[in-house]
């Protein structure tokens, strides 16, 4: 199906360079018990709130200037743990459009793209450079995300590269989900099926033709 094509954008990047951030931390299980839960509220809930439900001032998304971040800079193996797709949903509902990390857990990585969330691979040194710049000057938190060129650029012109598989990048730019991506190859699929019916007709025999 067709969704909203990904457009290059400028947004605030929240540095959260912890390694092995798992899906239970991204969206805790209690926020998945009902169908009407506000997943945006549940994002990183165990870190964002204290035991009394008050905002934790030490957590990055509660700090001034980062409350409306649209980019997340994370550590390696982001999204590990359970396979819950709600981890990607929660990020998107909060307003995160892109997550950049040195590596992602495989299932989360696929879930991200299926939900229009850009998951870009960023070299550890590039991540460290961006995080250091932001920690030194909050103005550097505003980044331009260029998916076509696969670059992140801050306000002072410092740029780093990230990587995304070509077919994933092109699908995001078109706004295609997995079904639409497959349908883009309809002619090739039909041509293969037609030729294959001639070469291996027994594969297509259902038994119904003799009833």
LUMMIDREN-926278 format. One record per residue: residue in one letter; x, y, z of N, C-alpha, C in turn. Coordinates in steps of 0.2 Angstrom, whole numbers, plus 5000, padded with zeros to 4 digits. Layout:
aXYZXYZXYZ...
This chain:
x500449945000500050005000500450065000x500250124997500550184997500450225004x501050245007500950285012501250355011x501450395016501750465015502450455013x502650485007503350485005503750515011x504350495012504850525017505150585013x505150635017505450705014505950725019x506550745016507050775020506850825025x507050835031506850875035507350895040x507250955044507650975049507250965056x507650945061507350925067507850925073x507550925079508050915085508150845086x508850835087509050765088509250755096x508950705099509050695106509550635107x510150655110510650605111510450555116x510450495115510350435120510750385118x511450395118511950345116512050285120x511550255123511550195127511550135123x511950085124512050025120511449975123x511249935118510749885120510049905123x509849965120509149985122508649945119x508249905124507849855122507149875121x506649835118506049855116505549865123x505749835128505449845134505549915137x506149935136506250005138505950055133x505950045127505650085122504850095124x504550045125503850045126503649985131x503650005138503549955143502849915142x502849855144502249815143501649835146x501649875152500949895154500649945149x500949975145500650025140500349985134x500449915134500149875129499549835131x499249845137498749805139498049825137x497949885134497349905131497449935124x496949935120496949965114496950035113x496750075118496750145118497350185122x497850145123498450175127498750225122x498950285125499350335122500050305122x500250275116500950255115501450305116x501350365114501750425114501950435121x501450435126501550445133502050385136x501950325133502250265136503050265133x503150305128503850295126504350305131x504850265132505350265137505050285144x504450255145504150275152504550265158x504850205158505250195164505850245166x506050275160506550325161506350395161x505750405158505450475158505150495164x504850445168504450465174504750425180x504650455186504850425192504250385195x504350355200503850305203503150335204x503150405205502550445206502250465199x502550445194502350475187502550545185x502950575189503250635187503850635183x503850685179504450685174505050685177x505550645174506250635177506650695173x506850745177507250795174507850775171x508150715172508750695170508750665163x508150645161508050605155508050655149x508350645144508450685138507850715135x507250675135506650695131506250745136x506450745142506150795147506550865148x507150865145507550925145507350975141x507451045143507251095138507651095132x507151105127507451105120507351035116x507250985120507250915118506550885118x506050915121505450885122505050865116x505250905110504950885104505450865099x505850825101506350795096506050755091x506350755085506050715080506550665077x507150665080507750625079508050595085x508250535085508550505091509250475089x509750495093510350465092510550415097x510550355095510550295100511250255099x511350215104511950175104511850105100x512350065100512250005096511749955099x511549915094511049865095510349895098x510149945095509549975097508949935095x508449925100507849895098507949815099x508449795103508449725105507949705110x507949635111507449605116506849575113x506249595115505649565112505549595105x505049555101504949575094504349625094x504149655099503549695099503649755094x503149755089503149805084502949875087x502649875093502449935096502949985098x503549955098504149995099504250045094x504150025088504150075082503550115082x502950095084502350135084502450185089x502750175095502850225101503250285098x503850265095504250315093503950365088x503550335083503250365078502650415081x502350385086501750425089502050485093x502650475096502950525099503150585095x503350565088503550615084504250605081x504550545083505150535080505150505073x505450535069505450525062506050475060x506650485063507250445062507650425068x507850365068508350345073508950325070x509550355073510250335070510650305075x510950245074511350205078511850165075x512350145078512850105075512550035072x512050015076511749945074511049945077x510649895074509949885076509849815077x509449795082509149725082508749715075x508849655073508549635066507849655066x507449625071506649635070506449705071x506749735076506549815076506749845070x507349835067507549865060507049855055x506749795054506249785049505549825051x505349815058504749845060504849925059x505349955060505450025059505250045052x505550015047505450035040504750015038x504449965041503749945039503250005042x503450045046503050095049503350165047x503750165042503950235039504450265044x504750235048505250265053505950245050x506350295049507050295046507450265051x507850205050508350185054508950185051x509350235052510050245048510650215052x511050185049511650155052512150215052x512450225058512950285059513550255062x514150265059514750245062514850265069x515150225073515250245080515550315081x516050325077516450385078515950445076x515550435071515050485068514550505074x514350445077513850455083514150495088x514850475090515150515095515250585094x515450605087515550675085514850715086x514350685084513650725085513450735092x513550675096513350685103513850735107x514450735105514950785108514750855106x514550865100514350935098513750955101x513250915102512650925105512750945113x513150905116513250915123513650975124x514050995119514451055120514051125118x513551115113513151175111512451145109x511951155113511351135111511051155104x511351205102511151235095511351185090x511851135091512051085086511551025086x511051025090510550975091510050975085x510051035081509651045075510051015069x509750955067510050925061509650925055x509950925049509550915043509650845041x509150805040509150735038509050735030x509550715027509450705019509550635018x508950605017508950535015509150515008x509050565003509350554997510050544997x510350595000511150595000511450555006x510950535011511150495017511650535021x511450595023511950635027511550665032x511850685038511550725043512050785044x511750845044512150905044511850945050x512350975054512051025059512151095057x511951145061511851215059512551245057x513051215059513751245058514051215052x513651175048513851145042514251075043x514351055049514650985050514250935048x514450885044514050835041514350765042x513950715043514150645044513750605039x513950545037513550505033513250445037x512650425034512350365037512250315031x512050255033511850205027511150175028x510850165023510250125023510250085016x510050025017509949985011509550025005x509850014999509550054993508850044993x508549974993507849964992507449994998x507749995004507350025009507350105008x507850135006507850205005507350225000x507350184994506950204989506250194991x506050144995505350134997505150185001x505550215006505350265010505250325006x505650345001505650404997504950404993x504750334991504150334987503550324992x503650314998503050295003502750235002x503150185000502950114999503050075005x502550025007502649975012502849915008x502949855012503249795008502749775003x502149785003501649754998501749794992x501749864993501849904987502549894984x503049884988503749874985503749804981x503349754983503349694979502949704973x502349744973501949754967502349794962x502849834964503249874959503649824954x503649754956503949704952503449664949x502849684948502249644945502449614939x502749654934502849624927503349574928x503849584932504349524932504049464935x503649474940503349414943502849374939x502449414935502049384930502449344924x503049374922503449344917503749284920x503949284926504249224929503749164929x503149184932502649134933502449104926x502349144921502149124914502749074912x503349084912503849044910503948984914x503848994921503848934925503348884924x502748904922502148864921502348814915x502748834910502948794905503448744907x503948764911504548724913504348674918x503848694923503748654929502948654930x502548634925501848634925501548594931x501848544934501648504940501548544946x501948604947501948644953501248674953x500948694947500348734947499748684947x499848624947499248574947498948574954x498348594955497948594961497548534962x497348494956496948434957496248454955x496048524956495348544955495148544947x495748544943495548544936495248474933x495248424938495048354936494348344939x494148394943493448384947492848404943
